Amino acid sequence: MIELPDSYSDISQTLESSELILADAVENSKTLFHTLVLSSLDNEKVASRVVVLREFNKNERYLRFHTDARAAKIKEFELNNNAAILGYDPELKIQLKLQGTVEVNYDNDVTKSAWDASTSRSKKCYSVDGGSTMHIEDPSKYDLKDGNIEDGYKNFAVLLFRFSSLEFLYLKSSGHRRALHNWDGEYSSSWLVP
Ligand SMILES: Cc1cc2nc3c(=O)[nH]c(=O)nc-3n(C[C@H](O)[C@H](O)[C@H](O)COP(=O)(O)O)c2cc1C
């Protein structure tokens, strides 16, 4: 378990805690920040789904996610790369809301190194016939089969979510704290009414 302040008086602590939470959540499947909600725009409609956090790069301010290149969200990001990330863990009493853009990577250095670092169990998901979101009659026909897991690489994509704002919300009876950090141009931060 990471050590976080019990109360926040200095705004820089809210960014430090957010960074600690996201860095820990990559390997720590027990925190709900390991599975984040990623939202995209499907034309005029908002589309959200849960994705596993694979990397948090604090200095370059991106989060990495893995997905099936045939998924609906790939086409959505190609048309409009604006995206948002949402996470909350009741153990920590902290919500994080990030806004940014998604870069889709397919068959390049980014996907190669992510694929090589993936477990066989993760790789297996990408060998499913048809690709995700296809309308089907019988889901049992699409259960994962044993085969050459390396064949899945052709369906593997990596999403790099680069964020330009991060909003921290800590709901605690001793005093709610909400802080916005923004990197549009010069970095700025501000407390918000919770
Ligand atoms: C616990 C959990 C973890 C998931 N992890 C991922 C993931 O890492 N990448 C992914 O593309 N989909 C993941 N999914 C499935 C997505 O939520 C979603 O159903 C799928 O990607 C299709 O979304 P789309 O049609 O909007 O592209 C996960 C779902 C759950 C419930």
The ligand as an SDF file (V2000), in Angstrom:
LIG
                    3D

 31 33  0  0  0  0  0  0  0  0999 V2000
  -11.6410   -5.6350  -15.9330 C   0  0  0  0  0  0  0  0  0  0  0  0
  -11.6410   -5.3000  -17.4070 C   0  0  0  0  0  0  0  0  0  0  0  0
  -10.4440   -5.0130  -18.0270 C   0  0  0  0  0  0  0  0  0  0  0  0
  -10.3980   -4.6950  -19.3860 C   0  0  0  0  0  0  0  0  0  0  0  0
   -9.2160   -4.3650  -19.9680 N   0  0  0  0  0  0  0  0  0  0  0  0
   -9.1990   -3.9830  -21.2670 C   0  0  0  0  0  0  0  0  0  0  0  0
   -7.9740   -3.5160  -21.8610 C   0  0  0  0  0  0  0  0  0  0  0  0
   -6.9110   -3.4340  -21.2270 O   0  0  0  0  0  0  0  0  0  0  0  0
   -8.0260   -3.1370  -23.1590 N   0  0  0  0  0  0  0  0  0  0  0  0
   -9.1790   -3.1820  -23.8940 C   0  0  0  0  0  0  0  0  0  0  0  0
   -9.1580   -2.8140  -25.0540 O   0  0  0  0  0  0  0  0  0  0  0  0
  -10.3260   -3.6110  -23.3650 N   0  0  0  0  0  0  0  0  0  0  0  0
  -10.3720   -4.0030  -22.0630 C   0  0  0  0  0  0  0  0  0  0  0  0
  -11.5510   -4.4150  -21.4980 N   0  0  0  0  0  0  0  0  0  0  0  0
  -12.7450   -4.5150  -22.3520 C   0  0  0  0  0  0  0  0  0  0  0  0
  -13.3080   -3.1290  -22.6290 C   0  0  0  0  0  0  0  0  0  0  0  0
  -13.9210   -2.6160  -21.4520 O   0  0  0  0  0  0  0  0  0  0  0  0
  -14.2760   -3.1000  -23.8070 C   0  0  0  0  0  0  0  0  0  0  0  0
  -15.3610   -3.9320  -23.5660 O   0  0  0  0  0  0  0  0  0  0  0  0
  -13.5920   -3.5160  -25.1160 C   0  0  0  0  0  0  0  0  0  0  0  0
  -12.2970   -2.9490  -25.2100 O   0  0  0  0  0  0  0  0  0  0  0  0
  -14.3960   -3.0710  -26.3320 C   0  0  0  0  0  0  0  0  0  0  0  0
  -14.5380   -1.6730  -26.2950 O   0  0  0  0  0  0  0  0  0  0  0  0
  -14.8490   -0.7940  -27.5870 P   0  0  0  0  0  0  0  0  0  0  0  0
  -15.8950   -1.5500  -28.3680 O   0  0  0  0  0  0  0  0  0  0  0  0
  -15.3620    0.4780  -27.0210 O   0  0  0  0  0  0  0  0  0  0  0  0
  -13.5960   -0.6250  -28.3600 O   0  0  0  0  0  0  0  0  0  0  0  0
  -11.6070   -4.7040  -20.1340 C   0  0  0  0  0  0  0  0  0  0  0  0
  -12.8090   -4.9540  -19.4890 C   0  0  0  0  0  0  0  0  0  0  0  0
  -12.8270   -5.2450  -18.1520 C   0  0  0  0  0  0  0  0  0  0  0  0
  -14.1700   -5.5130  -17.5000 C   0  0  0  0  0  0  0  0  0  0  0  0
  1  2  1  0
  2  3  1  0
  2 30  2  0
  3  4  2  0
  4  5  1  0
  4 28  1  0
  5  6  2  0
  6  7  1  0
  6 13  1  0
  7  8  2  0
  7  9  1  0
  9 10  1  0
 10 11  2  0
 10 12  1  0
 12 13  2  0
 13 14  1  0
 14 15  1  0
 14 28  1  0
 15 16  1  0
 16 17  1  0
 16 18  1  0
 18 19  1  0
 18 20  1  0
 20 21  1  0
 20 22  1  0
 22 23  1  0
 23 24  1  0
 24 25  2  0
 24 26  1  0
 24 27  1  0
 28 29  2  0
 29 30  1  0
 30 31  1  0
M  END
$$$$
